[in-house]
Amino acid sequence: MELALAFHYAVRGEDQALAATIGRLRELTATGDFAYFTDIAHFMGGLPHPEPSTTRWTRSEDDVRAAWGDLVQARQHHLRVPAP
């Protein structure tokens, strides 16, 4: 659910809510399970990752970042939400 909230906040440009959601995701994935969710939330918000990621992507990290950013932009366009 937190990842869906991150998407919602990224689309709406609600940076503080997105940051809080990323914090909760970080806590929920502290064991390493689903830790890539935190990376994805950063990508959706166009945010830099505070530390190097341990996630091994099947494509380059830049490609994955761009894909998630494009998804957010497409949703913003669909909803006609101004980009932050």
Secondary structure, 3 states (H helix, E strand, C coil): CHHHHHHHHHHHCCHHHHHHHHHHHHHHCCCCCCCHHHHHHHHHHCCCCCCCCCCCCCCCHHHHHHHHHHHHHHHHHHHCCCCC
